[in-house]
């Protein structure tokens, strides 16, 4: 099965902050995009990877992909839903 590639609109790295600021930074980055745009978020393992995807889903956004990187971080791909 071929891996789906997404056309990334913007990227944000939130590995330098801790919860709950991680969600706030991700939400602010999404708020700056238009409906249907896709945001790539780089985040740390632990609380950020547990909380940010769940919180963004609760906000109504679509989590497209979550992949583990080889350095203890994750890449989260989110599509903005609603404006």
C-alpha positions, 0 to 999 in steps of 0.5 A: 500500500502506497503512503499518502503524501499531503500537500503541507500548507504550513509547519510548526515545531513545538518541541521547545514548549511543554503542555499545555502550551503545546496545544495552544501553539498548535491551535494558534498555528491552525487558526492562521490557516484557511479551512482545508489547509494542512499543518505539519506539527513536530512535537515531543513524545509523552504528554504532547503526543498524547494530548495535542492530537486528541485536543485538536480532534475535540476542536473538530480538526481532522488528524491525518497522520501521526508518525514517530521520528527517530529522535524522540519526536513525532510528526503530526499532520492535521487538516483544518476543519471549519473557520 
